[in-house]
Amino acid sequence: MYQKGRAWIELNMNHLLHNVTALKALLPAQCAMMPAVKANAYGHGAALIGKALQKNGIRSFCVASVSEAIALRNAGITGEILVLGYTTPHQFTDLAAYSLTQTVVDYPYARELSSFGTPISVHVGIDTGMHRLGEPSENREAIRSMWSLKNLNITGVFSHLCASDGTTNTERDYTRKQIQKFQSVVAYLHRNGIRDFKTHLQGSYGVLNYPQLSFDYARIGIALYGAYSSPDDQTVAQIDLRPVLTLKARIECVRLLHAGESVGYGLDYTAVREMRIAAVSIGYADGIPRDLSNKGYVLVNGQRAKMIGRICMDQLLIDVSEITQAAAGDEVVLIGKCGDQEIAASEFAAYAGTISNEILSRLGERLERVAG
Ligand SMILES: *Cc1c(COP(=O)(O)O)cnc(C)c1O
């Protein structure tokens, strides 16, 4: 048991490896995992997660920015690291110096990368309908002509699905169109004698909902961490994913609140009867959304306790009237299991009106990450 912290994250590395195995079993044999370890590995700790994955044979990773990629290199990650987002020309030197692979966000950017002068490895982004990054899939000539740019070392071509988590006909039709557009760009390049590149299209929900697809990589984020985005998400492939992260803090003190007394900033909660309340050592600076004020739950000694009053920067308050044994120093579980009770990241997120991806990726620097 971890004894030190005020608020911390416990990582279950067995669950991480279990998820890797479960997801690998779902992927076609020639498809490798390219885990998304951006945003500090969705809050889990990029160095810890990256190293554990590398030790288990994973050779490709994707991140959002050059600084995230450099942090991984400094942690000892030696394989391919794809930067999914835009990199300013000021940082092109780092792409070369750290042997990173950059996403080509559109044709003008391909020219800009090539004009840097030193060869840079890239994956070409193709926009098949998300309309965020990537050269539009219709512009086949422009896409093909990127291979004539002198300093681009194109090792991959990819696109991104924007409704693959959806189960409505509209969402499924849209996703099928995106898949077709991507496959048709790849076929066009092949017909033109360009074959020496890897392909990838799916993120977690792309894999879980379209498991029959066959590309070279799958950019899996949230599923690898054993979380679903929302508690009621249904997926075509149903696999046993196990949560890697448990978020914990401690009870700082317990006190009585008389009927009519209020708690916290703005007198936002007033007791209607005598209550026992506890202050907990975690707050919005650690990534607990302030929007959870009077809405969220935590687990104490295997029982649920409601958050009351406004979430503070470093603390929050809970109602422990029914948890008579609750005392200062006790562990509080915000995300994860405690006794028979569990609050999944997706459930925690739903109380705050968001998805687990946002909650996890915003878990703060101040939280210590402890691998178990
Ligand atoms: C973050 C990201 C992923 C991973 O998405 P998950 O839904 O968490 O699996 C994949 N591809 C791109 C382009 C991303 O930005």
The ligand as an SDF file (V2000), in Angstrom:
LIG
                    3D

 15 15  0  0  0  0  0  0  0  0999 V2000
   -6.0490   10.7830  -29.5910 C   0  0  0  0  0  0  0  0  0  0  0  0
   -6.0760   10.1760  -30.9360 C   0  0  0  0  0  0  0  0  0  0  0  0
   -6.2310    8.8030  -31.0940 C   0  0  0  0  0  0  0  0  0  0  0  0
   -6.5760    7.8790  -29.9370 C   0  0  0  0  0  0  0  0  0  0  0  0
   -7.9540    7.9660  -29.7210 O   0  0  0  0  0  0  0  0  0  0  0  0
   -8.7300    7.0160  -28.6870 P   0  0  0  0  0  0  0  0  0  0  0  0
  -10.1560    7.2500  -29.0240 O   0  0  0  0  0  0  0  0  0  0  0  0
   -8.3800    7.4600  -27.3110 O   0  0  0  0  0  0  0  0  0  0  0  0
   -8.2990    5.6270  -28.9530 O   0  0  0  0  0  0  0  0  0  0  0  0
   -6.1350    8.2780  -32.3740 C   0  0  0  0  0  0  0  0  0  0  0  0
   -5.9030    9.0860  -33.4310 N   0  0  0  0  0  0  0  0  0  0  0  0
   -5.7630   10.4120  -33.3210 C   0  0  0  0  0  0  0  0  0  0  0  0
   -5.4990   11.2260  -34.5330 C   0  0  0  0  0  0  0  0  0  0  0  0
   -5.8590   11.0070  -32.0780 C   0  0  0  0  0  0  0  0  0  0  0  0
   -5.7420   12.3360  -31.9790 O   0  0  0  0  0  0  0  0  0  0  0  0
  1  2  1  0
  2  3  1  0
  2 14  2  0
  3  4  1  0
  3 10  2  0
  4  5  1  0
  5  6  1  0
  6  7  2  0
  6  8  1  0
  6  9  1  0
 10 11  1  0
 11 12  2  0
 12 13  1  0
 12 14  1  0
 14 15  1  0
M  END
$$$$
